Amino acid sequence: MVNCPVCDAGLDIDEDELDEGDEFTCDECGAELAVASTDPLEIEPAADGDEDDEDDDDLDEDEEEDEDEELEEEEDEDEDEDWK
């Protein structure tokens, strides 16, 4: 029996039917897991876009900065109109 690399719970899977790259979820902790190797059988947390999440965070920050700049420009325009 193979154990979850995240919570160490026994995984109820048919080891003979697994192929490298197969993904499944741990019933105990809900972690997304992937088969790293079949001989010997190695299970690891799935690289389920974790790196992409970091990139997405960067994009979100950039988008927030753009929104802040747009708001500042609108405020400047409002102030200009008040002068008229």
C-alpha positions in Angstrom: 0.0 0.0 0.0 1.2 3.5 -0.9 0.7 6.5 1.4 -0.3 10.1 0.7 2.9 12.3 0.7 0.9 15.1 2.3 -0.9 13.5 5.2 0.6 10.0 5.2 -2.8 8.3 5.0 -3.0 5.0 3.2 -4.3 5.4 -0.4 -6.9 3.0 -1.6 -5.7 2.7 -5.2 -5.0 -0.2 -7.5 -1.3 0.2 -8.0 -1.2 -2.1 -11.0 -3.5 0.2 -13.0 -1.6 3.4 -12.4 0.5 5.1 -15.1 3.1 7.8 -14.8 1.3 11.2 -14.8 -2.0 9.9 -13.5 -3.7 12.3 -11.1 -6.1 11.6 -8.2 -7.2 13.1 -4.9 -6.4 11.8 -1.4 -9.6 10.9 0.3 -8.3 11.9 3.7 -6.8 15.4 3.1 -8.1 16.3 -0.3 -4.6 16.8 -1.8 -4.2 16.6 -5.5 -1.7 13.8 -6.2 0.2 12.5 -9.2 2.1 9.4 -10.1 5.7 10.4 -10.5 7.0 6.9 -11.2 5.5 3.4 -11.5 8.7 1.4 -10.9 9.1 1.9 -8.0 5.7 3.5 -7.4 6.2 7.1 -6.3 3.3 9.5 -5.5 3.8 13.2 -5.2 1.7 16.3 -4.8 0.4 17.3 -8.3 2.0 20.4 -9.8 -1.5 21.6 -10.3 -0.5 25.1 -11.6 1.1 26.2 -8.4 3.7 28.1 -10.3 1.0 29.6 -12.5 -0.8 30.8 -9.3 2.3 32.9 -8.5 2.3 34.4 -12.0 -1.4 35.1 -11.7 -0.7 36.9 -8.4 1.8 39.1 -10.2 -0.8 39.9 -12.9 -3.4 40.7 -10.3 -1.0 43.2 -8.7 -0.3 44.8 -12.1 -4.0 45.0 -12.8 -4.6 46.6 -9.4 -1.8 49.2 -10.1 -3.4 50.0 -13.5 -6.8 50.5 -11.8 -5.2 52.7 -9.2 -3.6 54.8 -12.0 -7.0 55.1 -13.8 -8.7 56.2 -10.6 -6.0 58.9 -10.0 -6.4 60.1 -13.6 -10.2 60.4 -13.2 -9.7 62.3 -9.9 -7.3 64.7 -11.7 -9.8 65.3 -14.4 -12.5 66.0 -11.8 -10.2 68.5 -10.1 -9.5 70.2 -13.5 -13.3 70.5 -14.1 -13.7 72.1 -10.7 -11.2 74.8 -11.6 -13.3 75.8 -14.7 
